[in-house]
Amino acid sequence: MAKDFDPHRLDVRRFAEQGEELEASAGLQSFRRLAAETQRPGDATPVHWHARGELLNPGHVHPEVWVHLDAGTSLPLVCQRCLHPVDVPLNVERSFRFVADEETAAAEDDEAEEDLLALSRSFDLVELVEDELLMEVPVAPMHQVCPEPVKMSATDAAFEAAEAQREHPFAVLSRLKPGK
Ligand SMILES: [Zn+2]
């Protein structure tokens, strides 16, 4: 573990040159914007992230500076179908190439398939982790399969009455079937 690298103020080039790695787990409370996405930040899985620096073509005049990032957490959200809590896993795995400055990043962005960022001696890697995870937050979180039965405590009686009515025509139908 690279003790002399501060993930909040990372010297990206040196990190890549030394092929260093950084890794951390932190509670959601240290990710203010991400925490704002949930009503129950205390129930979130700690955010775990890992970053690895890499220098490609080190013999070249302009070697490529890369940072490979993976991060994950699980956010307690509300299912938009059944309105029950749903834990939504967020996972990202992405590689970034760091170029000289913002202008170069903007100029090369169209051709490059990878994500481009501007080199910095005090790059906030933790903020990048948060940016990337935020992009993974679904607009309408939902269970893949909502838990059965779908219960809505506030309107249980009305809901069950509606269900009973809905079953009624089928009950009639089954009585009309031959052999029944
Ligand atoms: Zn649901």
Residues whose N, C-alpha, C, O or C-beta is under 5 A from the ligand:
A	BS01	ZN	C79 R81 C82 L83 H143 C146
